[in-house]
């Protein structure tokens, strides 16, 4: 029984903290992909840089690197377009 | 109201909070309601607070030696050194469960905080999974093994910490292992979330990759600390015995290694989606299995907690998670199709896949060998086990293939490779490997080691490949930027930490395996009985037993042992002279039947090994004093009134020192063992390098024209 009192106190504190967001319903969209797109953009940049480093190091021939680089840049541009579309900007 | 009541209350409310996180997270995942997702996330933060409170209360009980706590009475005593009091918690079943779930809540809170604005569809389901795993461990603590159980009539003195565990490595080993096990829960939870929401792209991998790497690093470090403990404390002279619990920790590390490699293939090429979710499910299952094995008592192990009642609930939980995960993966197979196909067999992705298959093969062999006693009993009714020769015989050659792949991988690029460029890249490493093998054959007896010779050669190959990669990268950067070499190297590594950190890890693994190959192929061991003045020769060492030593409440390792018998040995090697002092510590038994003096010799005893570390080889010495001649003095001491016990023990110790009987010694010369620990250190350094956030992550967003923006941002790298 001596557990009941501290349990009630702790439960009350926890409930206050945990249930607080429910009192102010969020207006944010459940599927805001901005942060995910930012992460995708960074990853694509990294991929482009990796390929360029491989080329400069002599691990990738120019004939292989050029089309790969163009393809990756195209994908990066597509991500940037999606990001801009999300922010309501137009070219 | 005692602190134990508050602790129990924290666990009760913690269980409720974790279950709330499950419900709120699942509801948010299904409906997309952000406020419920935020509430579920807060429940996980709150759980961390509750478990932190529970941890503090239990640690405080240990520090003040509050023997009304059953756990404190069982695992500590007033004379246990404070450091060991602080870490004694996880030497017990219930205490280690609390540590497990505390670490889980900390990791869960960290990942949910970092993804609070990302993965909005996946994160709520991941929160529910994390809450579910935490709820299971809280359930175990509340209904099977409570860390806050109290004793009606507390003893005046506790039983003390198991003497074998009084070793710094052993105190850090469990938290490291648990951090590893727990860390793999994070990518597992996000993988489940991704599958439930059919978002099987690389987003969940990007969000949790660092957690997988942290888990892998800590698990590896924990395994290494366990090996160090075994080598320097257990008195048998080895660092790996293929013990079931050791194997159980190695298996998730192997599948975790495979996962860390294969997620790169998904990130870069959109391939191996099914493989990746399957790998993380397997890794999490094996982490649970490792936790279960230590607690179930189904397999004999020196590391296990012994018989317990936790086996059944654990088994039910593992089976439930496994069935549910497999069903989920199968139901989402259409969403797990790859975006791309393999362009060429000679590509980095194919070698990563090969590396994965080899790692899984090693894991399967270890799984089979570990569970063979259960399998054989189920099939034949007789429990049979396989020993180190089984594991060594199969795994050693496979490990060589793995090291070979780890050397070739860095030389390859994604998609396709040109033969002429590869030929050039292989030239120097191959030349170094050939020179190494010739030098080893000409100047050493490495040829007698068989596989060890191959391992040494492969280690040289790996090291050369990595040095060459650093050199080629630096040269390329200098060409692009004109920076001086040190600056170019530093910026190259700083801006490609994941790549170069990984290469450093490859070198560390090769160095570690070099140590394993050398020490297992060329070690020499002698078990001898020596009188003072006698000498034994082992390899290049002459070891002479000079005199016995006794220490009362003053053991050299600071473990708090009341009695320690040892020896001073003079060692000569060529022109080098030094002394070594192995000892054996004695801890009193709680049994009064042995008498007030006898109980000091009838309890636990541990070897305090003395080690002479060396880059070339270690000299390892342990002593087993012969106590038979002390039976008379012990018996006479037992007959005295208890208040004279202290003086009687001093008299027994003096008798041993004045008229020393022959003592049994184990001497081992192990070549290259130190390279295992150095290799482990290199692995950790590489992992830290790979984990460190790259400058890209801090790069600001820009808003100009697409192509110009892309070009400018890329040129900053």
Interface residues (C-beta under 8 A of the other chain):
Chain A: X2 X3 X4 X5 X6 X7 X9 X10 X11 X14 X17 X18 X19 X20 X21 X22 X24 X25 X26 X28 X29 X30 X31 X32 X35 X36 X38 X39 X40 X42 X43 X45 X46 X47 X48 X49 X50 X51 X52 X53 X54 X56 X57 X58 X59 X60 X61 X64 X68 X73 X76 X77 X80 X81 X84 X89 X91
Chain B: X1 X2 X5 X6 X8 X9 X10 X12 X13 X16 X17 X20 X32 X33 X34 X35 X36 X37 X38 X39 X42 X43 X45 X46 X50 X117 X118 X119 X120 X121 X202 X203 X206 X207 X267 X268 X411 X412 X413 X414 X415 X416 X417 X418 X421 X424 X425 X469 X472 X473 X475 X476 X477 X479 X480 X495 X496 X499 X696 X697 X699 X701 X703 X705 X706 X707 X709 X710 X713 X714 X717
